[in-house]
């Protein structure tokens, strides 16, 4: 190597050590920066530019030798690629053949196969072996277009088989992806929103609808309404609605739609009443509590939902024996599980909001001291002992 090239390399190394530090880069990062220096893309980094100049000098110096070697390779026919088996995918075989003719250079390729290869077993290599043994043909290469076409057809069948598997997996994943988008949107809404009042109100209304539908169906005649059971379930969720009575509901509501609207209104009012009570005790606490309750319930129930979907995916395969499409069964089961999960999230959240009773820390300590006077005496003794030790 010429002295000018060596001095250029040393200067580039000194500049890199000065800017990047000695032994301060991991090997992979250093290799990545050197590979980037060998490219021709524009750069404003002085170190990269210096390294690139050194690389160009090295390339120019060795270009004389590489050009001579290239001429010798071309004169002998170029690169010859030898394949020892055929892959299940024709794309892989074509890529291997393509090594022999890069950028217009001459080359050739040849594959040597065995009748014991896996790809031959797919379309009947045993029969060909039996014919060769019957005719006592040993160590004789078989070259036939018919055999090549049969092999290509076997590869095509294998490719279609794996394509169908990937397509089926994609369709199964698509079900989960659509549900994940919905859950993450709900979670992002809870994280980014400054006020979750509208979301909690929506949860309250939908939960009241669920309670009403579970106890009194839309088509149930008014004479058959079990208002006592309905009120008991509503008050189980929200103790602030203790004033509800069958007589009150009968006087306020003459139809199922009126009953639904009245319960929605009372659910909203109960939430606003609870928020006002909490805000008086600790301003800003209600917003933090709502965000915590929503996020914790979404995270918990989403994990359980993923496990349930995994079991469903394993189980629906058996429904093919009943002439049912496992994918359609998985979509139906997954959709029903998703609806149940979203309903469970809003029920848990609104129930926790209604039952939320913050206890301030000072009040908790005072109440515990009142209940246990021995602790007060122990604390007083400790304070007295500490004062005597200090004096």
N, C-alpha and C positions, 0 to 999 in steps of 0.2 A: 504494500500500500504506500502511496506517495506521502511525503512529509506534509504537504499542504493539506491533504485530506485528514491525516492524523491530528494535526494542530487544530483543524476545524472541529473534529470530534471532541478533543479535549476542552476547547472553549465552550462547546455546547454543554458538556457535562458539568463544567464549573458554573455556568449560568444556571443550570437546572438545580444543582445542589444549593446554590446561593438563594434562589427564589423558593424552592420547595422544602429545603432542609435536608440534612444528611440522614438517611435511614428513617425518614419520617413518613414515608408512604408505604402502604401494604403492597405486596407483590402484584396483586391483581390490578390495583389502581395504577401502579407504575407502568404495568404492561399495557393497560388501556390508553394511557397518555402517550406512550411511545407509538402505539398503533395509530392513534389519531395524528401524531406528528408525521407519519409516513404517508398520509393522505394528501389530497390536493385541494381540499376545501379552504375557503378564506378564513383567516384567523387574525385576531388582534393581540393575542398572547405572545409576548416577546420570546418566552422560553420555547413555546411550540414552534415559532418561526425559526429560531436558532437551530433547534433539533431537525427541523425539516430541511434547512440548508445543508446540514451535515449529511442527512440521508441522501439528498440529491447528489452530493459529491460522491458518496459511496456507490450509488446506483450508476452514475456516469462512468466511474472507473471500472466497475465490473461488467458494464454493458458489453464491452469488447469481447469478454470471455463468454458471456451468455449467448451472444449472437452467434459465435462460432459453434457452440454446443447445439444451438437451435438448428443450424444448417445441417449438422451431422445427423440429428434426430430425423429431420425431414427427409434427408437423403436415404435413410434406412427404412422409410415408410411411416414414421410417426409413432405415436403411442399405441400399443396393442393391449387391450383390456381382456383379461381372462376371467370369466365367471364360472364359479364351481357349483352353483345351484340357481334355480329360478325362485324369486321371491313371490309371496302371495299376491303382491300388487305389481302390476305391469309398470306403474310409474317409477318404482324403485329400480327395476331392470333398465328402463329407458334412461334414467339418470346415470346409471353405471355405464351404459353404452356411450352416453354423451361425454364422458371423460376423454374419450379417444379422439374427439374432433372439436376441440374448443377453439372458437374464433376462426374457423376456417382451416385450421391445421389438419394435415392428413392423419389418418389413424384407422384402426380396425378393432373389432371385438369378436369374441367367440365364447360360447357357453358350453361347458361340459357337464352333463347331468347324469344322475344315476337313477335306475328304476326303483331304488329303495328310498328316494327322496319323498318327503311328505306330500309334495304337490302331485306326484305321480300316483300316490295311493288314493287320491281323491277320485280319479277317473279310471282306475283299473290298471295300475302298473303290474299287479300280480298276474293278470292274464297274459301280458306281454312276456313276463318272465317264464310263465308256463310254456308258451309257444317256443321260446328260445331253448328251453330245456328239452322240449319234445323233438326239435330239429337238431339238437346237440350243437347249438351255436354258442360259443363261449368267447369272451373278450373281443367281440366284434361290434364296432360302433354302429349305431342305428341312425341313419340320416334320412328323414322322410318328411315331406311337407304335410302329410296327413297327421303325423305325430306332433308336428309343431302347431298345427291348427287345433288339435285336441288339447294340447297344453295351454294354448291361449284361451280356449273355451273354459278350461278348468280355472284358470286365473280370473276370468271374467265372473264366473260363478262365485268364487271366493270373495271377490271385491263386492259383488252385489249383496252377499251374505253379511259382510261387515258393514256395508252401507246401511242395510236395514237395521242392524243393531244400533248404529250411531243415530239413525233417524228416530228410532223408538226411544232411546235414552234422551234425545233432545226434546221429544214430545212430553216425556215424563217430567223433565226438568222445567219445561215451559209452564206446566201447571204450578209448580212451586215458585217459579220466578214471578208470575202474576200475583200470587198471594204475598210474596215478599215485598213487592213494590207497594202494595196496599198497606201492609203493616209498617213498613219504613216511612211511608208518607204520614201515617198517623203519629208515629214516633217523632218524626221531624216537626210535625205541627206542634206537638207538646213541647219540644225543645226550643223552637224558634219563636213561638207566639209570646207576646208580652202579657196577654190576658187569656186565660183558658175558660173564661166564663161561658162563652157560646158553646164550647165543646161539652162542658159539664151539663149545661142546660139540655143539649141534645141527648146526652146519656140519660138524663133524668126522664125526659119525655119517652124515649125508646124503652126504657126499663118499665115505666108505667104501662106502656102498650103491651109489653111482654107479660106483666102480671095480670093485666085484664084479659088478655087472650088465653092465658093458661087457666084462669078460673071461670071466665064467662066468655064463651065463644061468640063470634060475630053473628051467627045465625040463631043464637039461643033466645027464645021468647022472653019477654020481660017477667012473666009470671014464674019462670024457672030460674031467675037470677039468684045465686047464692051470695048475697051481699055480705053476710057475716064472714064467710071464708075469704072473700076478696079483701075486706077491710083488715082482717087479721094478717094477711100476707103483706099488704101495703104498710101497716104499722110495724111489721117485723123489719122492713127495710128502713123506715124512717119514724122514729119516736115522736117527731114534731107534728105528726098527723094524728095524734090521739083523739082529736075532736071528731073524727069521722064516725058516723053512725049509719046504720041502714036507713033510718028515717030521713037523715040529711040527704043521702044519695037519691032516695026515692023522690024527695021534693025538688031536688036540683036537676035531675036527669030523667027525661021521658023516653030516651032512645039510647041505643048502644053508642052512637056517635056523640051524644051529649055526655054520656058517662066517660067516654074516652077523652074528650076535650076537658072535662072538669078535672079528671085525675092528672092530666098533663099540667093544667094550671096550678093545681095544688103541689105537684112535684117541683115546678119552677119556684113557687113561693117558698117552699120548704128549703130549697137550696139557698135562695137569697137571705132567708132568715138565719140559716146556719152560718153563711159567710159574714153576716153582720155581727153575730155573736162572737165569732172567732176574731174578727178585726178589732173589736172592742178590747179583747184581751191582749192581742199582740198584732199590731198593724203589719201587714205584709206577710203574715204567717200562712194565710189561706192560699195564696198563690203558690208558695213553695210546697205546701202540703199537696195541692192538686197536681202539680208537676211530678212530685215524687210518687204519688199513688198511680198516676197514669203510666209512667215509665216502668215502675217496678212490676205492675200487672202485665204490661205488654211483654216485657222481657221474660217473665216467668212462664206465661201461657204460650208464648211463641216457641220456647224450647220444648214444652210438652207437646205442642202441635207438630213440631218437626219429628219427634220420636213416633208419634201416632201415624204420621204419613209414611214413615219408613216401614212400620209394621204393615200398613195397608198395601204398600207397593209389593211387599213380599207375599201377601196373602192373595191379592187379586190374580196372580198367575194361575192359581188352581181353578179359577172360574172359567178358564178356557175349556175345561172338560165339560162344562154345562153349556157350551156353544155361546158363550158371552165374550165380548171383546174386553180383554183385561185393561186396555187403555181407557175405554169409556167408563168401565167400572171404577177405575182409579180416579178419573175426573169427577165422577158423581160423589164418590166417598170423600175425596179431598175437598170438594166444594161444601158438602154438608158439615164436615169437620171445621172448615174455616168459618162458616156462619156461626157455628156453636162457639168457637173461640172468640170471635168478635163480640158476640152477645155476652159471653162470660166476662170479657174485659170490662165492658161498660157496666155490667151489674156489680162486679167487684168494686169498681171505682166509685160509683154513685153510692153504694152501700157504705164504703169506707168514709166518703165525704159526709154522709148523713150522720154517721156514728162518731165522727171525729170530735174528741173532747180534749183539747190541749190542757196540760197541767203544767203550770209554771214551776221552775225549779225551786225557787224560794218558798213557794206555797207548799211544795212537796216536802221540803225539809222541815218546815214548821209543823206540818201535820204529823210527820213521823216523830218529831220531838214530843208533841202533845200525847201521842199514843204510847210512847215508851219513855217514862220519866227517868229510868235508870241510865239511859244514854245521856240525858242532860247532866246527871250527876257525874258521869264518867268524863264528859267533855269539860265540866267545871273543874274537876280534879286535875285534869291534864293541863288546863290553862293556869291553875294555881301553882302546879309543880314547875311549869315553865317559867313563871314569874319569879319564883324563889330561886331557881337556878340562875336566872339572869342577874338577880340582885347579889 
